[in-house]
């Protein structure tokens, strides 16, 4: 609870400005509170006495620190903040953090916030099954490594144990540990050596996937699993009308409400924010018509996001040839 309070007041005092309001509660948590978490600690609301972020915000609302409203059905936003509240004024920014938001450094000439695409690095955690292969290099279950570190550890292991095939150096002899860690049971009797590429790819596949996201001016955040791409789909609505649905913007530090507003102005079509079905704190942008061409230009050119993190661009309407 103490960490939750610290990150909440830190975010309110240093990260949120009046011009950011209304601010989606999910964006506030992901893009403002998580970066305020001190290095080496993890903010997990389920481990607090509140269990849910909405319950915590209700408590803050009772204390008259902020006001939360449901501006769209099922989607809550912070609409008002009392920066003069004694608890906000009394909060001291922890050492190691700048009292002025790093976001202030990333403003354009017109004072508007400039978006910087996050740096995303795939990482790998040592799983229980892979411990025998990694313990020689001093790693244990849960150790987090980059792909190049994994590669170096495997190369050193193979060389130390003299497993390079003498007749063909492209192959590695499979010893008991490699057999248990990297081969399926059905393969264990039939495979005695592996190509280097196959050895390394099998190794990466059997480690726990993680990823590190670093937003501009903020501490890196390590999350479990692979990062979900921004997902763009075309849905059919009543009377055969098409809508473009965009999910997972928050994972890349994009505020869905801002994206909806910008798209609405660019294409002169109605855009709304709705909850992602089956999730508690995720929202999606829904805009009339097939707007993938405009979205592609915005995400790839203006926001400089790598194409591999965007799913669904191939559904753009085909441009008819002029006769």
C-alpha positions as CSV (number, residue, x, y, z in Angstrom):
1,X,0.0,0.0,0.0
2,X,2.9,2.4,0.8
3,X,4.4,1.8,-2.6
4,X,1.0,2.3,-4.3
5,X,0.5,5.6,-2.5
6,X,4.1,6.7,-3.3
7,X,3.7,6.1,-7.0
8,X,0.2,7.7,-7.0
9,X,1.3,11.0,-5.4
10,X,4.6,11.0,-7.4
11,X,2.7,10.7,-10.6
12,X,0.1,13.3,-9.7
13,X,2.8,15.8,-8.6
14,X,5.3,15.3,-11.4
15,X,3.8,13.6,-14.4
16,X,0.2,14.8,-14.8
17,X,-0.7,18.3,-15.9
18,X,-4.1,20.0,-16.1
19,X,-4.0,19.9,-19.9
20,X,-3.8,16.0,-19.7
21,X,-7.3,15.8,-18.2
22,X,-9.5,14.0,-18.8
23,X,-7.0,11.1,-18.5
24,X,-8.0,7.4,-18.8
25,X,-7.4,5.7,-15.5
26,X,-5.6,2.8,-17.3
27,X,-3.3,5.3,-19.0
28,X,-2.6,7.0,-15.7
29,X,-1.6,3.7,-14.1
30,X,0.5,2.4,-17.1
31,X,2.1,5.6,-18.4
32,X,2.3,7.7,-15.2
33,X,2.4,5.5,-12.1
34,X,4.5,2.6,-13.3
35,X,7.4,4.8,-14.3
36,X,7.4,6.3,-10.8
37,X,8.2,2.9,-9.2
38,X,11.7,2.9,-7.7
39,X,14.3,0.6,-9.4
40,X,14.3,-2.9,-8.2
41,X,10.6,-2.8,-7.0
42,X,7.5,-3.8,-8.8
43,X,4.1,-2.1,-8.4
44,X,1.5,-4.9,-8.1
45,X,-2.0,-3.7,-7.2
46,X,-3.2,-7.3,-6.5
47,X,-0.7,-7.5,-3.6
48,X,-2.1,-4.3,-2.0
49,X,-5.1,-4.3,0.3
50,X,-7.2,-2.6,-2.5
51,X,-6.7,-5.5,-4.9
52,X,-8.2,-3.4,-7.8
53,X,-7.0,0.0,-9.1
54,X,-10.6,1.2,-9.4
55,X,-11.1,0.6,-5.6
56,X,-7.9,2.5,-4.8
57,X,-9.1,5.5,-7.0
58,X,-12.5,5.4,-5.2
59,X,-10.6,5.8,-1.9
60,X,-8.6,8.8,-3.3
61,X,-11.9,10.3,-4.5
62,X,-13.4,10.0,-1.0
63,X,-10.4,12.0,0.2
64,X,-11.2,14.6,-2.4
65,X,-7.8,14.3,-4.1
66,X,-9.3,13.6,-7.5
67,X,-12.5,13.0,-9.3
68,X,-13.2,10.0,-11.5
69,X,-16.1,9.8,-14.0
70,X,-17.3,7.2,-16.6
71,X,-17.1,9.4,-19.7
72,X,-17.7,6.4,-22.0
73,X,-19.6,3.3,-21.0
74,X,-17.4,1.1,-18.9
75,X,-14.3,3.4,-19.3
76,X,-13.3,5.6,-16.4
77,X,-11.3,8.8,-16.7
78,X,-9.7,11.2,-14.1
79,X,-11.5,14.5,-14.8
80,X,-10.3,16.6,-12.0
81,X,-7.2,16.7,-9.6
82,X,-6.8,18.9,-6.6
83,X,-3.1,19.8,-6.7
84,X,-3.6,22.0,-3.7
85,X,-4.7,19.1,-1.5
86,X,-2.5,18.8,1.6
87,X,-1.5,15.2,0.8
88,X,-0.3,16.2,-2.7
89,X,1.5,19.3,-1.5
90,X,3.2,17.4,1.4
91,X,4.5,14.6,-0.9
92,X,8.3,14.7,-1.3
93,X,9.7,13.2,-4.5
94,X,12.0,10.3,-3.6
95,X,15.8,10.7,-4.1
96,X,17.0,9.7,-7.6
97,X,13.9,11.1,-9.3
98,X,13.8,14.5,-10.9
99,X,11.1,16.7,-9.4
100,X,10.2,17.9,-12.9
101,X,8.8,15.3,-15.2
102,X,11.2,14.1,-17.9
103,X,8.3,14.6,-20.2
104,X,8.8,18.3,-19.9
105,X,12.1,17.8,-21.9
106,X,10.2,16.2,-24.8
107,X,7.8,19.1,-25.7
108,X,7.7,20.5,-29.2
109,X,7.9,24.2,-30.1
110,X,4.2,24.7,-29.6
111,X,4.3,23.2,-26.1
112,X,2.6,20.0,-27.3
113,X,3.8,16.6,-26.0
114,X,6.2,15.0,-28.5
115,X,5.8,11.2,-28.7
116,X,8.9,9.1,-28.5
117,X,8.6,5.4,-29.5
118,X,9.7,3.2,-26.6
119,X,12.8,1.1,-26.9
120,X,11.8,-2.6,-26.7
121,X,14.3,-5.3,-26.0
122,X,13.3,-9.1,-25.8
123,X,14.7,-10.8,-22.7
124,X,14.8,-14.4,-21.5
125,X,14.4,-15.9,-18.0
126,X,16.1,-19.1,-17.0
127,X,13.3,-21.7,-16.5
128,X,13.5,-24.7,-14.1
129,X,14.2,-27.1,-16.9
130,X,17.1,-25.1,-18.3
131,X,19.0,-24.7,-15.0
132,X,21.5,-27.5,-15.7
133,X,22.6,-25.7,-18.8
134,X,23.0,-22.3,-17.2
135,X,24.3,-23.1,-13.7
136,X,27.9,-23.5,-14.9
137,X,27.9,-19.8,-15.8
138,X,26.6,-18.8,-12.4
139,X,22.9,-18.4,-13.3
140,X,19.9,-19.8,-11.6
141,X,16.1,-20.0,-12.1
142,X,14.7,-16.6,-12.8
143,X,18.0,-15.1,-14.0
144,X,17.2,-12.5,-16.8
145,X,19.4,-12.5,-19.9
146,X,19.5,-10.8,-23.3
147,X,19.7,-12.9,-26.5
148,X,23.4,-12.1,-26.9
149,X,24.1,-13.2,-23.3
150,X,22.3,-16.5,-23.9
151,X,24.3,-17.0,-27.1
152,X,27.6,-16.4,-25.3
153,X,26.7,-18.7,-22.4
154,X,25.8,-21.5,-24.8
155,X,28.9,-21.0,-26.9
156,X,31.1,-21.1,-23.8
157,X,29.3,-24.2,-22.5
158,X,29.8,-26.1,-25.7
159,X,33.5,-25.1,-25.9
160,X,34.2,-25.8,-22.2
161,X,32.7,-29.3,-22.5
162,X,34.4,-29.9,-25.9
163,X,31.2,-30.6,-27.7
164,X,32.0,-29.1,-31.1
165,X,32.0,-31.9,-33.7
166,X,35.6,-32.4,-34.8
167,X,34.6,-33.6,-38.3
168,X,32.1,-30.8,-39.0
169,X,32.4,-27.7,-36.9
170,X,28.9,-26.6,-37.9
171,X,27.5,-29.3,-35.6
172,X,27.5,-29.6,-31.8
173,X,27.5,-33.0,-30.1
174,X,24.5,-33.5,-27.8
175,X,25.5,-34.5,-24.2
176,X,23.2,-35.6,-21.4
177,X,22.4,-32.1,-20.3
178,X,21.7,-30.7,-23.8
179,X,19.6,-33.8,-24.4
180,X,17.4,-33.2,-21.3
181,X,17.2,-29.4,-21.8
182,X,16.7,-29.1,-25.6
183,X,15.3,-32.4,-27.0
184,X,11.7,-33.7,-27.0
185,X,11.3,-37.2,-25.5
186,X,10.6,-38.6,-29.0
187,X,13.9,-37.1,-30.3
188,X,16.2,-38.2,-27.5
189,X,17.1,-41.6,-29.1
190,X,17.5,-40.3,-32.6
191,X,19.5,-37.1,-32.4
192,X,23.1,-37.1,-31.4
193,X,24.1,-33.7,-32.7
194,X,22.6,-30.3,-33.6
195,X,23.5,-27.4,-35.9
196,X,24.6,-24.3,-34.1
197,X,21.5,-22.3,-35.3
198,X,19.2,-25.1,-34.2
199,X,20.9,-25.4,-30.8
200,X,20.5,-21.6,-30.1
201,X,17.0,-21.3,-31.4
202,X,15.8,-24.3,-29.3
203,X,17.5,-22.8,-26.3
204,X,15.7,-19.4,-26.7
205,X,12.3,-21.2,-27.3
206,X,12.7,-23.0,-23.9
207,X,13.5,-20.0,-21.9
208,X,10.8,-17.8,-20.3
209,X,10.0,-14.9,-22.7
210,X,10.2,-11.4,-21.1
211,X,10.6,-7.9,-22.6
212,X,12.0,-4.6,-21.4
213,X,10.3,-1.4,-22.3
214,X,12.1,2.0,-21.9
215,X,10.0,5.1,-22.4
216,X,11.7,8.4,-23.0
217,X,13.3,9.8,-19.8
218,X,12.0,6.9,-17.7
219,X,13.5,3.9,-16.0
220,X,13.2,0.6,-18.0
221,X,10.3,-1.7,-17.1
222,X,10.6,-5.5,-17.4
223,X,7.4,-7.4,-18.1
224,X,6.6,-11.1,-18.5
225,X,5.9,-12.6,-22.0
226,X,6.4,-11.0,-25.4
227,X,5.0,-7.5,-25.9
228,X,1.6,-7.6,-27.6
229,X,1.5,-5.7,-30.9
230,X,-0.8,-2.8,-31.6
231,X,-3.8,-4.7,-33.0
232,X,-5.8,-3.2,-35.8
233,X,-9.0,-5.0,-37.0
234,X,-12.0,-4.1,-39.2
235,X,-15.4,-4.9,-37.7
236,X,-18.8,-4.9,-39.3
237,X,-21.5,-3.0,-37.4
238,X,-25.2,-2.6,-38.0
239,X,-26.4,-1.7,-41.5
240,X,-23.1,-3.1,-42.9
241,X,-21.0,-0.2,-41.7
242,X,-17.3,-0.8,-41.1
243,X,-15.4,0.4,-38.1
244,X,-11.6,0.3,-37.4
245,X,-10.8,-1.1,-33.9
246,X,-7.3,-0.4,-32.4
247,X,-6.1,-2.2,-29.2
248,X,-2.9,-2.2,-27.1
249,X,-1.9,1.5,-27.6
250,X,-1.2,1.9,-23.9
251,X,1.6,-0.7,-24.0
252,X,3.5,1.7,-26.3
253,X,2.9,4.8,-24.1
254,X,0.2,6.1,-26.4
255,X,-2.9,7.6,-24.8
256,X,-6.0,6.0,-26.6
257,X,-8.0,9.1,-26.0
258,X,-5.4,11.3,-27.7
259,X,-5.1,8.9,-30.6
260,X,-8.9,8.9,-31.0
261,X,-9.0,12.7,-31.0
262,X,-6.3,13.1,-33.5
263,X,-7.8,10.4,-35.8
264,X,-11.2,12.0,-35.5
265,X,-9.8,15.4,-36.7
266,X,-7.8,13.8,-39.5
267,X,-10.5,11.7,-41.1
268,X,-13.6,13.7,-40.0
269,X,-15.2,10.5,-38.6
270,X,-16.7,9.7,-35.2
271,X,-14.2,8.0,-32.8
272,X,-15.0,6.4,-29.4
273,X,-13.2,4.7,-26.5
274,X,-14.7,1.4,-25.3
275,X,-13.4,-1.3,-22.9
276,X,-11.6,-4.3,-24.4
277,X,-14.0,-7.2,-23.9
278,X,-12.8,-9.6,-21.2
279,X,-10.3,-7.2,-19.7
280,X,-10.5,-5.0,-16.6
281,X,-8.3,-2.0,-17.4
282,X,-7.7,-2.1,-21.2
283,X,-9.5,0.1,-23.7
284,X,-9.7,0.2,-27.5
285,X,-10.3,3.0,-30.0
286,X,-13.1,2.5,-32.4
287,X,-13.5,4.8,-35.5
288,X,-16.0,4.8,-38.3
289,X,-14.8,3.4,-41.7
290,X,-11.6,1.6,-42.7
291,X,-9.0,4.1,-41.5
292,X,-5.9,1.8,-41.8
293,X,-4.1,4.0,-44.3
294,X,-4.3,7.0,-42.0
295,X,-3.3,4.8,-39.0
296,X,-0.3,3.4,-40.8
297,X,0.9,6.9,-41.7
298,X,0.4,8.0,-38.1
299,X,2.0,5.0,-36.3
300,X,4.9,4.3,-38.8
301,X,5.8,7.8,-40.0
302,X,4.7,10.3,-37.3
303,X,5.3,8.0,-34.2
304,X,8.2,6.0,-35.7
305,X,7.0,2.7,-34.4
306,X,8.6,-0.4,-36.0
307,X,6.2,-2.2,-38.3
308,X,6.8,-5.5,-36.4
309,X,4.9,-4.1,-33.4
310,X,1.8,-3.3,-35.5
311,X,-0.6,-6.1,-36.5
312,X,-3.4,-5.7,-39.2
313,X,-1.9,-3.1,-41.6
314,X,-2.5,-5.5,-44.4
315,X,-6.3,-4.9,-44.0
316,X,-6.0,-1.4,-45.5
317,X,-8.6,-0.8,-48.3
318,X,-7.2,-1.5,-51.8
319,X,-6.7,1.6,-53.9
320,X,-8.5,1.1,-57.2
321,X,-6.6,1.7,-60.4
322,X,-7.6,4.6,-62.6
323,X,-8.6,3.6,-66.1
